[in-house]
Amino acid sequence: MKTLFPMLVPLMVLSSCGPLSLYYREGETVSRLQKETTQCQLKAVKEVPVANQIRQSPPTYWPGRTYCDGRGHCYRSPGWWQPGRVYTVDVNQGLRNTVEAQCMAQKGFRPVSLPPCKQNVKSRVPATRTTTLPPLNSASCFVKFDDGSFQIITPGQAG
């Protein structure tokens, strides 16, 4: 098995614990994947441009509290309103992702998501860099290295 560079594949989402998601076509070079992904991303942005909208979540009312001094004298503190959080949403993001995925599908790529490898799997395979996407099966997984690169491992496949 070999290593892919996340900087070369802009669509990948990589975290230390979560799955690795990328476009995939067995045997395709990483450089070709990068070129095709970039072309499809540019096409998607051109056809479905960013359309940011500013939104605000609803405000929250915090009622006051009642305090008693133990001698039968009570008073109530006033309540207050906490304003809602202001945030920005790109309302075209979903459609842009769809256009990008359709473009990649037309080029023969499909989205895949791989789980992190368990220790007993990664300890059996030497770490080597990859220039092509390896075969996958239902047991395929990935290992992330300290330098940000990763390795796709397919148990049962010759490396």
C-alpha distance (Angstrom), angle and dihedral (degrees) to the residues before:
residue distance angle dihedral
M1 . . .
K2 3.72 . .
T3 3.79 142.3 .
L4 3.81 128.0 -99.7
F5 3.79 122.4 -159.5
P6 3.82 115.2 -127.8
M7 3.81 90.0 -151.5
L8 3.80 88.1 61.8
V9 3.78 94.4 52.3
P10 3.80 108.2 50.9
L11 3.80 96.2 -175.2
M12 3.78 95.3 62.2
V13 3.72 119.4 110.8
L14 3.77 110.9 -156.6
S15 3.75 129.9 177.8
S16 3.74 131.4 163.4
C17 3.80 94.6 -107.6
G18 3.78 107.2 16.7
P19 3.79 131.9 78.5
L20 3.80 126.5 -76.1
S21 3.81 111.1 -120.4
L22 3.80 121.9 -167.1
Y23 3.79 143.9 137.4
Y24 3.78 111.2 -91.2
R25 3.80 141.4 -164.3
E26 3.79 115.8 165.1
G27 3.78 113.4 -112.3
E28 3.81 94.4 11.0
T29 3.78 117.1 137.3
V30 3.76 119.0 -113.4
S31 3.82 90.3 -126.7
R32 3.83 90.8 55.3
L33 3.81 90.4 47.0
Q34 3.81 89.1 52.2
K35 3.81 92.4 49.3
E36 3.81 94.5 47.2
T37 3.81 93.1 44.5
T38 3.80 92.0 50.8
Q39 3.81 92.0 48.4
C40 3.80 91.6 50.4
Q41 3.80 92.3 46.3
L42 3.81 90.4 52.1
K43 3.81 90.9 47.6
A44 3.81 90.6 50.2
V45 3.82 93.4 49.4
K46 3.81 90.7 47.9
E47 3.81 93.7 49.2
V48 3.82 97.0 37.1
P49 3.81 109.1 26.9
V50 3.78 125.0 -163.1
A51 3.81 110.9 -80.9
N52 3.79 107.7 -174.7
Q53 3.79 119.7 -168.6
I54 3.79 125.0 -170.6
R55 3.78 112.5 -132.4
Q56 3.76 137.3 175.9
S57 3.77 129.4 -148.6
P58 3.81 115.6 -130.7
P59 3.81 118.3 -82.2
T60 3.80 119.1 -106.8
Y61 3.80 124.0 -132.9
W62 3.80 115.6 -144.0
P63 3.81 109.2 -163.1
G64 3.78 119.4 -140.7
R65 3.77 123.0 -104.6
T66 3.77 130.4 -117.4
Y67 3.79 115.2 -126.0
C68 3.79 124.7 -167.5
D69 3.81 124.7 -168.6
G70 3.80 96.1 -149.2
R71 3.83 92.6 -107.8
G72 3.77 94.9 83.5
H73 3.79 95.3 -91.4
C74 3.79 112.4 124.6
Y75 3.74 132.9 173.0
R76 3.79 134.9 -179.4
S77 3.80 125.0 -130.7
P78 3.78 115.6 -138.2
G79 3.78 120.8 -99.3
W80 3.78 123.3 -126.2
W81 3.77 142.0 -155.0
Q82 3.78 120.7 -120.2
P83 3.80 110.0 -154.6
G84 3.77 118.9 -122.9
R85 3.78 121.2 -101.1
V86 3.82 114.7 -93.5
Y87 3.80 113.9 -138.2
T88 3.79 141.2 160.9
V89 3.81 125.3 -119.6
D90 3.80 126.6 -168.7
V91 3.81 98.5 -142.4
N92 3.83 90.8 -166.8
Q93 3.82 96.1 54.5
G94 3.81 95.3 97.3
L95 3.79 94.1 48.2
R96 3.82 90.9 44.7
N97 3.83 89.6 52.9
T98 3.81 89.5 50.7
V99 3.82 92.5 50.6
E100 3.81 90.2 49.0
A101 3.83 92.4 48.7
Q102 3.82 91.5 48.4
C103 3.80 90.4 50.0
M104 3.80 91.4 50.7
A105 3.82 90.7 46.9
Q106 3.82 89.6 54.0
K107 3.83 86.8 55.2
G108 3.81 91.3 51.4
F109 3.81 99.8 -100.7
R110 3.79 125.9 127.0
P111 3.78 130.3 -167.5
V112 3.80 116.4 -105.6
S113 3.78 133.2 -178.4
L114 3.79 120.7 -156.6
P115 3.81 127.2 -166.9
P116 3.80 122.1 -131.5
C117 3.83 112.9 -90.5
K118 3.77 120.2 -107.8
Q119 3.81 116.5 -118.2
N120 3.82 93.7 -107.0
V121 3.84 89.9 57.9
K122 3.80 98.5 45.2
S123 3.80 93.8 45.7
R124 3.84 90.7 62.0
V125 3.82 96.8 55.7
P126 3.83 127.2 67.4
A127 3.80 116.5 -127.6
T128 3.82 111.4 -111.4
R129 3.78 132.5 157.5
T130 3.79 120.4 -106.5
T131 3.76 133.2 -147.3
T132 3.81 96.4 -179.3
L133 3.79 134.0 47.4
P134 3.82 109.5 -103.7
P135 3.82 127.1 -135.8
L136 3.81 114.3 -81.2
N137 3.78 134.1 -150.9
S138 3.80 135.3 170.2
A139 3.82 90.5 -78.5
S140 3.82 95.3 52.7
C141 3.79 116.1 125.4
F142 3.81 140.5 160.1
V143 3.79 139.7 -119.6
K144 3.79 122.1 -151.3
F145 3.80 117.5 -146.9
D146 3.81 128.1 -150.0
D147 3.82 92.0 -107.6
G148 3.82 90.8 60.2
S149 3.80 95.1 -103.5
F150 3.78 121.6 118.1
Q151 3.76 141.4 -159.0
I152 3.79 128.0 -136.3
I153 3.81 111.3 -142.9
T154 3.79 123.6 -165.3
P155 3.81 109.0 -171.9
G156 3.80 111.7 -136.1
Q157 3.82 93.5 28.3
A158 3.77 121.6 109.8
G159 3.80 109.8 -113.1
